[in-house]
Amino acid sequence: MSATSTLIRYINELRFENLQDRAVGYIKTHVLDTLGAVIAGSSAECSKKLLNLIMRWMGREEGTIFVYGVKAPLLNAAWMNSTMARGFDFESLLGEGATHIPASIIPAAFAIAEYSEISRGGAISGKDFIVGIALGFDINYRLRLAGGAATVMGGGWLAETFSPIAIAAMGAKMLNFDEIKTRNALGIAYNQCCGTYGATVGDGGGLTAQISQGLGTKAGVLSLLLADEGFTASKEDIIEGKWGLYEMYGRGYYDRELLLGNLGKSFDHLKPLTKRYPGCGGLQSAIYIALSLRRKAKFKIDDISRIKLYVSKLNYLQLARGRSKPATTSDILWNEPYMVAIALVKNKLFVSELSEKSLEDPKILEIYSKVEVEPKESLKVGEVEMEVITKNDKRYFQSGAAPSMSPREVIKKFKRCCQYGAKPFSKGEVDALIYAINNLEKARNVTEIISLLCPN
């Protein structure tokens, strides 16, 4: 059986009962953490800029822009919500280099639920929502990792490069597409795959990285709408055909077993990687060690002479080499020496520390000029070593990695994120959101959660 036919069979056959209890828990944690990132991200620079454009365009009121409560064309609402998820790069990730999948899949799932209710007259239940997200995560994860070095993190393509296909698969499941319509949706989605490291991860690419996330979401949802309207795609297999995915994006190589093996059998690879701090996942350990060292050693900021930070080679290439002083608050999110400087000066790091004032703070700029980042072959991704040297040659050293977050810490983070939304959330509204997500499988209509995401 061809790769695409195998995926279509998987889409048709997956049921809620196939998901282990821990997999359902993973999905609910991803939803909570990503929606927290959306709420905080609604006040980010990129979100405000994109909202200004969408408000000028306007159009049919069919999709909800979270937090703001604005109704807009479905595609623009999905684009906006996904972009807000990356507003402070604070959403949960998938591991093994799959990275930013939840920020596309979860906003898309809500958009599909709104489409189902408004245009098809059918509600999406919590169980169907969870199954759809698990399917979207799984296919997006497999599509990205199967191409090996060419497609995984650092290979040139992004998670959202492959999100349109995964969203088409998820939507086909949620909307009960037949095999022909599902195949068309997948083909149309493949035609819209986009997103490269070159325009986003490089120096100054912050704002593009954020809207790129939403563009992948928008493309996936559009694929579903086109297929549902009767648009067709080539019958050529999108994976293994002459112009298949990995011929175009993977240098002709892919691991078929990784892509198609054990479909629906295990979802352990969907375990959430949650972030303690805003910014790229690759920054988490450097920030954690900087704050830990500052609190343990109790050195004074004015006494610092040099800060030597050793990181993995991939971390260095992505977040340190060639990085200049950030020009926007978005650029800070992928600038390792600057994030370390902020953490040391402020002795904390959350959304509030990433304002425009941080771009010109003289103390932050002074410490930033003293941070030296070097790659070290012995360090794995996620591991760092830091040495702070004072003017009287005292040396303070610490190494390690940021620890994983407990469920209680994830909830605490969500509550803090709700304090930084573009519109304020009351304690009751925050508690209602947490309750709804914790009981997601019991929901009769998941669009009820959308109303909770728009505070009064």
Secondary structure as a PSIPRED ss2 file (coil, helix, strand):
# PSIPRED VFORMAT (PSIPRED V4.0)

   1 M C   1.000  0.000  0.000
   2 S C   1.000  0.000  0.000
   3 A H   0.000  1.000  0.000
   4 T H   0.000  1.000  0.000
   5 S H   0.000  1.000  0.000
   6 T H   0.000  1.000  0.000
   7 L H   0.000  1.000  0.000
   8 I H   0.000  1.000  0.000
   9 R H   0.000  1.000  0.000
  10 Y H   0.000  1.000  0.000
  11 I H   0.000  1.000  0.000
  12 N H   0.000  1.000  0.000
  13 E H   0.000  1.000  0.000
  14 L C   1.000  0.000  0.000
  15 R C   1.000  0.000  0.000
  16 F H   0.000  1.000  0.000
  17 E H   0.000  1.000  0.000
  18 N H   0.000  1.000  0.000
  19 L C   1.000  0.000  0.000
  20 Q C   1.000  0.000  0.000
  21 D H   0.000  1.000  0.000
  22 R H   0.000  1.000  0.000
  23 A H   0.000  1.000  0.000
  24 V H   0.000  1.000  0.000
  25 G H   0.000  1.000  0.000
  26 Y H   0.000  1.000  0.000
  27 I H   0.000  1.000  0.000
  28 K H   0.000  1.000  0.000
  29 T H   0.000  1.000  0.000
  30 H H   0.000  1.000  0.000
  31 V H   0.000  1.000  0.000
  32 L H   0.000  1.000  0.000
  33 D H   0.000  1.000  0.000
  34 T H   0.000  1.000  0.000
  35 L H   0.000  1.000  0.000
  36 G H   0.000  1.000  0.000
  37 A H   0.000  1.000  0.000
  38 V H   0.000  1.000  0.000
  39 I H   0.000  1.000  0.000
  40 A H   0.000  1.000  0.000
  41 G H   0.000  1.000  0.000
  42 S C   1.000  0.000  0.000
  43 S C   1.000  0.000  0.000
  44 A C   1.000  0.000  0.000
  45 E H   0.000  1.000  0.000
  46 C H   0.000  1.000  0.000
  47 S H   0.000  1.000  0.000
  48 K H   0.000  1.000  0.000
  49 K H   0.000  1.000  0.000
  50 L H   0.000  1.000  0.000
  51 L H   0.000  1.000  0.000
  52 N H   0.000  1.000  0.000
  53 L H   0.000  1.000  0.000
  54 I H   0.000  1.000  0.000
  55 M H   0.000  1.000  0.000
  56 R H   0.000  1.000  0.000
  57 W H   0.000  1.000  0.000
  58 M C   1.000  0.000  0.000
  59 G C   1.000  0.000  0.000
  60 R C   1.000  0.000  0.000
  61 E C   1.000  0.000  0.000
  62 E C   1.000  0.000  0.000
  63 G E   0.000  0.000  1.000
  64 T E   0.000  0.000  1.000
  65 I E   0.000  0.000  1.000
  66 F C   1.000  0.000  0.000
  67 V C   1.000  0.000  0.000
  68 Y C   1.000  0.000  0.000
  69 G C   1.000  0.000  0.000
  70 V E   0.000  0.000  1.000
  71 K E   0.000  0.000  1.000
  72 A E   0.000  0.000  1.000
  73 P C   1.000  0.000  0.000
  74 L H   0.000  1.000  0.000
  75 L H   0.000  1.000  0.000
  76 N H   0.000  1.000  0.000
  77 A H   0.000  1.000  0.000
  78 A H   0.000  1.000  0.000
  79 W H   0.000  1.000  0.000
  80 M H   0.000  1.000  0.000
  81 N H   0.000  1.000  0.000
  82 S H   0.000  1.000  0.000
  83 T H   0.000  1.000  0.000
  84 M H   0.000  1.000  0.000
  85 A H   0.000  1.000  0.000
  86 R C   1.000  0.000  0.000
  87 G C   1.000  0.000  0.000
  88 F C   1.000  0.000  0.000
  89 D C   1.000  0.000  0.000
  90 F C   1.000  0.000  0.000
  91 E C   1.000  0.000  0.000
  92 S C   1.000  0.000  0.000
  93 L E   0.000  0.000  1.000
  94 L E   0.000  0.000  1.000
  95 G C   1.000  0.000  0.000
  96 E C   1.000  0.000  0.000
  97 G C   1.000  0.000  0.000
  98 A C   1.000  0.000  0.000
  99 T E   0.000  0.000  1.000
 100 H C   1.000  0.000  0.000
 101 I C   1.000  0.000  0.000
 102 P H   0.000  1.000  0.000
 103 A H   0.000  1.000  0.000
 104 S H   0.000  1.000  0.000
 105 I H   0.000  1.000  0.000
 106 I H   0.000  1.000  0.000
 107 P H   0.000  1.000  0.000
 108 A H   0.000  1.000  0.000
 109 A H   0.000  1.000  0.000
 110 F H   0.000  1.000  0.000
 111 A H   0.000  1.000  0.000
 112 I H   0.000  1.000  0.000
 113 A H   0.000  1.000  0.000
 114 E H   0.000  1.000  0.000
 115 Y H   0.000  1.000  0.000
 116 S H   0.000  1.000  0.000
 117 E H   0.000  1.000  0.000
 118 I H   0.000  1.000  0.000
 119 S H   0.000  1.000  0.000
 120 R C   1.000  0.000  0.000
 121 G C   1.000  0.000  0.000
 122 G C   1.000  0.000  0.000
 123 A C   1.000  0.000  0.000
 124 I C   1.000  0.000  0.000
 125 S C   1.000  0.000  0.000
 126 G H   0.000  1.000  0.000
 127 K H   0.000  1.000  0.000
 128 D H   0.000  1.000  0.000
 129 F H   0.000  1.000  0.000
 130 I H   0.000  1.000  0.000
 131 V H   0.000  1.000  0.000
 132 G H   0.000  1.000  0.000
 133 I H   0.000  1.000  0.000
 134 A H   0.000  1.000  0.000
 135 L H   0.000  1.000  0.000
 136 G H   0.000  1.000  0.000
 137 F H   0.000  1.000  0.000
 138 D H   0.000  1.000  0.000
 139 I H   0.000  1.000  0.000
 140 N H   0.000  1.000  0.000
 141 Y H   0.000  1.000  0.000
 142 R H   0.000  1.000  0.000
 143 L H   0.000  1.000  0.000
 144 R H   0.000  1.000  0.000
 145 L H   0.000  1.000  0.000
 146 A H   0.000  1.000  0.000
 147 G C   1.000  0.000  0.000
 148 G H   0.000  1.000  0.000
 149 A H   0.000  1.000  0.000
 150 A H   0.000  1.000  0.000
 151 T C   1.000  0.000  0.000
 152 V C   1.000  0.000  0.000
 153 M C   1.000  0.000  0.000
 154 G C   1.000  0.000  0.000
 155 G C   1.000  0.000  0.000
 156 G C   1.000  0.000  0.000
 157 W E   0.000  0.000  1.000
 158 L C   1.000  0.000  0.000
 159 A H   0.000  1.000  0.000
 160 E H   0.000  1.000  0.000
 161 T H   0.000  1.000  0.000
 162 F H   0.000  1.000  0.000
 163 S H   0.000  1.000  0.000
 164 P H   0.000  1.000  0.000
 165 I H   0.000  1.000  0.000
 166 A H   0.000  1.000  0.000
 167 I H   0.000  1.000  0.000
 168 A H   0.000  1.000  0.000
 169 A H   0.000  1.000  0.000
 170 M H   0.000  1.000  0.000
 171 G H   0.000  1.000  0.000
 172 A H   0.000  1.000  0.000
 173 K H   0.000  1.000  0.000
 174 M H   0.000  1.000  0.000
 175 L C   1.000  0.000  0.000
 176 N C   1.000  0.000  0.000
 177 F C   1.000  0.000  0.000
 178 D C   1.000  0.000  0.000
 179 E H   0.000  1.000  0.000
 180 I H   0.000  1.000  0.000
 181 K H   0.000  1.000  0.000
 182 T H   0.000  1.000  0.000
 183 R H   0.000  1.000  0.000
 184 N H   0.000  1.000  0.000
 185 A H   0.000  1.000  0.000
 186 L H   0.000  1.000  0.000
 187 G H   0.000  1.000  0.000
 188 I H   0.000  1.000  0.000
 189 A H   0.000  1.000  0.000
 190 Y H   0.000  1.000  0.000
 191 N C   1.000  0.000  0.000
 192 Q C   1.000  0.000  0.000
 193 C C   1.000  0.000  0.000
 194 C C   1.000  0.000  0.000
 195 G C   1.000  0.000  0.000
 196 T E   0.000  0.000  1.000
 197 Y H   0.000  1.000  0.000
 198 G H   0.000  1.000  0.000
 199 A H   0.000  1.000  0.000
 200 T H   0.000  1.000  0.000
 201 V C   1.000  0.000  0.000
 202 G C   1.000  0.000  0.000
 203 D C   1.000  0.000  0.000
 204 G C   1.000  0.000  0.000
 205 G C   1.000  0.000  0.000
 206 G H   0.000  1.000  0.000
 207 L H   0.000  1.000  0.000
 208 T H   0.000  1.000  0.000
 209 A H   0.000  1.000  0.000
 210 Q H   0.000  1.000  0.000
 211 I H   0.000  1.000  0.000
 212 S H   0.000  1.000  0.000
 213 Q H   0.000  1.000  0.000
 214 G H   0.000  1.000  0.000
 215 L H   0.000  1.000  0.000
 216 G H   0.000  1.000  0.000
 217 T H   0.000  1.000  0.000
 218 K H   0.000  1.000  0.000
 219 A H   0.000  1.000  0.000
 220 G H   0.000  1.000  0.000
 221 V H   0.000  1.000  0.000
 222 L H   0.000  1.000  0.000
 223 S H   0.000  1.000  0.000
 224 L H   0.000  1.000  0.000
 225 L H   0.000  1.000  0.000
 226 L H   0.000  1.000  0.000
 227 A H   0.000  1.000  0.000
 228 D H   0.000  1.000  0.000
 229 E C   1.000  0.000  0.000
 230 G C   1.000  0.000  0.000
 231 F C   1.000  0.000  0.000
 232 T C   1.000  0.000  0.000
 233 A C   1.000  0.000  0.000
 234 S C   1.000  0.000  0.000
 235 K C   1.000  0.000  0.000
 236 E C   1.000  0.000  0.000
 237 D C   1.000  0.000  0.000
 238 I C   1.000  0.000  0.000
 239 I C   1.000  0.000  0.000
 240 E C   1.000  0.000  0.000
 241 G C   1.000  0.000  0.000
 242 K C   1.000  0.000  0.000
 243 W C   1.000  0.000  0.000
 244 G C   1.000  0.000  0.000
 245 L H   0.000  1.000  0.000
 246 Y H   0.000  1.000  0.000
 247 E H   0.000  1.000  0.000
 248 M H   0.000  1.000  0.000
 249 Y H   0.000  1.000  0.000
 250 G C   1.000  0.000  0.000
 251 R C   1.000  0.000  0.000
 252 G C   1.000  0.000  0.000
 253 Y C   1.000  0.000  0.000
 254 Y C   1.000  0.000  0.000
 255 D C   1.000  0.000  0.000
 256 R H   0.000  1.000  0.000
 257 E H   0.000  1.000  0.000
 258 L H   0.000  1.000  0.000
 259 L H   0.000  1.000  0.000
 260 L H   0.000  1.000  0.000
 261 G C   1.000  0.000  0.000
 262 N C   1.000  0.000  0.000
 263 L C   1.000  0.000  0.000
 264 G C   1.000  0.000  0.000
 265 K C   1.000  0.000  0.000
 266 S C   1.000  0.000  0.000
 267 F C   1.000  0.000  0.000
 268 D H   0.000  1.000  0.000
 269 H H   0.000  1.000  0.000
 270 L H   0.000  1.000  0.000
 271 K C   1.000  0.000  0.000
 272 P C   1.000  0.000  0.000
 273 L E   0.000  0.000  1.000
 274 T C   1.000  0.000  0.000
 275 K C   1.000  0.000  0.000
 276 R C   1.000  0.000  0.000
 277 Y C   1.000  0.000  0.000
 278 P C   1.000  0.000  0.000
 279 G C   1.000  0.000  0.000
 280 C C   1.000  0.000  0.000
 281 G H   0.000  1.000  0.000
 282 G H   0.000  1.000  0.000
 283 L H   0.000  1.000  0.000
 284 Q H   0.000  1.000  0.000
 285 S H   0.000  1.000  0.000
 286 A H   0.000  1.000  0.000
 287 I H   0.000  1.000  0.000
 288 Y H   0.000  1.000  0.000
 289 I H   0.000  1.000  0.000
 290 A H   0.000  1.000  0.000
 291 L H   0.000  1.000  0.000
 292 S H   0.000  1.000  0.000
 293 L H   0.000  1.000  0.000
 294 R H   0.000  1.000  0.000
 295 R H   0.000  1.000  0.000
 296 K H   0.000  1.000  0.000
 297 A H   0.000  1.000  0.000
 298 K C   1.000  0.000  0.000
 299 F C   1.000  0.000  0.000
 300 K C   1.000  0.000  0.000
 301 I H   0.000  1.000  0.000
 302 D H   0.000  1.000  0.000
 303 D H   0.000  1.000  0.000
 304 I E   0.000  0.000  1.000
 305 S E   0.000  0.000  1.000
 306 R E   0.000  0.000  1.000
 307 I E   0.000  0.000  1.000
 308 K E   0.000  0.000  1.000
 309 L E   0.000  0.000  1.000
 310 Y E   0.000  0.000  1.000
 311 V E   0.000  0.000  1.000
 312 S C   1.000  0.000  0.000
 313 K H   0.000  1.000  0.000
 314 L H   0.000  1.000  0.000
 315 N H   0.000  1.000  0.000
 316 Y H   0.000  1.000  0.000
 317 L H   0.000  1.000  0.000
 318 Q H   0.000  1.000  0.000
 319 L H   0.000  1.000  0.000
 320 A C   1.000  0.000  0.000
 321 R C   1.000  0.000  0.000
 322 G C   1.000  0.000  0.000
 323 R C   1.000  0.000  0.000
 324 S C   1.000  0.000  0.000
 325 K C   1.000  0.000  0.000
 326 P C   1.000  0.000  0.000
 327 A C   1.000  0.000  0.000
 328 T C   1.000  0.000  0.000
 329 T H   0.000  1.000  0.000
 330 S H   0.000  1.000  0.000
 331 D H   0.000  1.000  0.000
 332 I H   0.000  1.000  0.000
 333 L C   1.000  0.000  0.000
 334 W C   1.000  0.000  0.000
 335 N C   1.000  0.000  0.000
 336 E H   0.000  1.000  0.000
 337 P H   0.000  1.000  0.000
 338 Y H   0.000  1.000  0.000
 339 M H   0.000  1.000  0.000
 340 V H   0.000  1.000  0.000
 341 A H   0.000  1.000  0.000
 342 I H   0.000  1.000  0.000
 343 A H   0.000  1.000  0.000
 344 L H   0.000  1.000  0.000
 345 V H   0.000  1.000  0.000
 346 K H   0.000  1.000  0.000
 347 N C   1.000  0.000  0.000
 348 K C   1.000  0.000  0.000
 349 L C   1.000  0.000  0.000
 350 F C   1.000  0.000  0.000
 351 V H   0.000  1.000  0.000
 352 S H   0.000  1.000  0.000
 353 E H   0.000  1.000  0.000
 354 L H   0.000  1.000  0.000
 355 S C   1.000  0.000  0.000
 356 E C   1.000  0.000  0.000
 357 K H   0.000  1.000  0.000
 358 S H   0.000  1.000  0.000
 359 L H   0.000  1.000  0.000
 360 E H   0.000  1.000  0.000
 361 D C   1.000  0.000  0.000
 362 P H   0.000  1.000  0.000
 363 K H   0.000  1.000  0.000
 364 I H   0.000  1.000  0.000
 365 L H   0.000  1.000  0.000
 366 E H   0.000  1.000  0.000
 367 I H   0.000  1.000  0.000
 368 Y H   0.000  1.000  0.000
 369 S C   1.000  0.000  0.000
 370 K C   1.000  0.000  0.000
 371 V E   0.000  0.000  1.000
 372 E E   0.000  0.000  1.000
 373 V E   0.000  0.000  1.000
 374 E E   0.000  0.000  1.000
 375 P E   0.000  0.000  1.000
 376 K C   1.000  0.000  0.000
 377 E C   1.000  0.000  0.000
 378 S C   1.000  0.000  0.000
 379 L C   1.000  0.000  0.000
 380 K C   1.000  0.000  0.000
 381 V C   1.000  0.000  0.000
 382 G C   1.000  0.000  0.000
 383 E C   1.000  0.000  0.000
 384 V E   0.000  0.000  1.000
 385 E E   0.000  0.000  1.000
 386 M E   0.000  0.000  1.000
 387 E E   0.000  0.000  1.000
 388 V E   0.000  0.000  1.000
 389 I E   0.000  0.000  1.000
 390 T E   0.000  0.000  1.000
 391 K C   1.000  0.000  0.000
 392 N C   1.000  0.000  0.000
 393 D C   1.000  0.000  0.000
 394 K C   1.000  0.000  0.000
 395 R E   0.000  0.000  1.000
 396 Y E   0.000  0.000  1.000
 397 F E   0.000  0.000  1.000
 398 Q E   0.000  0.000  1.000
 399 S E   0.000  0.000  1.000
 400 G E   0.000  0.000  1.000
 401 A C   1.000  0.000  0.000
 402 A C   1.000  0.000  0.000
 403 P C   1.000  0.000  0.000
 404 S C   1.000  0.000  0.000
 405 M C   1.000  0.000  0.000
 406 S C   1.000  0.000  0.000
 407 P H   0.000  1.000  0.000
 408 R H   0.000  1.000  0.000
 409 E H   0.000  1.000  0.000
 410 V H   0.000  1.000  0.000
 411 I H   0.000  1.000  0.000
 412 K H   0.000  1.000  0.000
 413 K H   0.000  1.000  0.000
 414 F H   0.000  1.000  0.000
 415 K H   0.000  1.000  0.000
 416 R H   0.000  1.000  0.000
 417 C H   0.000  1.000  0.000
 418 C H   0.000  1.000  0.000
 419 Q H   0.000  1.000  0.000
 420 Y H   0.000  1.000  0.000
 421 G C   1.000  0.000  0.000
 422 A C   1.000  0.000  0.000
 423 K C   1.000  0.000  0.000
 424 P C   1.000  0.000  0.000
 425 F C   1.000  0.000  0.000
 426 S C   1.000  0.000  0.000
 427 K H   0.000  1.000  0.000
 428 G H   0.000  1.000  0.000
 429 E H   0.000  1.000  0.000
 430 V H   0.000  1.000  0.000
 431 D H   0.000  1.000  0.000
 432 A H   0.000  1.000  0.000
 433 L H   0.000  1.000  0.000
 434 I H   0.000  1.000  0.000
 435 Y H   0.000  1.000  0.000
 436 A H   0.000  1.000  0.000
 437 I H   0.000  1.000  0.000
 438 N H   0.000  1.000  0.000
 439 N C   1.000  0.000  0.000
 440 L H   0.000  1.000  0.000
 441 E H   0.000  1.000  0.000
 442 K H   0.000  1.000  0.000
 443 A C   1.000  0.000  0.000
 444 R C   1.000  0.000  0.000
 445 N C   1.000  0.000  0.000
 446 V C   1.000  0.000  0.000
 447 T H   0.000  1.000  0.000
 448 E H   0.000  1.000  0.000
 449 I H   0.000  1.000  0.000
 450 I H   0.000  1.000  0.000
 451 S H   0.000  1.000  0.000
 452 L H   0.000  1.000  0.000
 453 L C   1.000  0.000  0.000
 454 C C   1.000  0.000  0.000
 455 P C   1.000  0.000  0.000
 456 N C   1.000  0.000  0.000
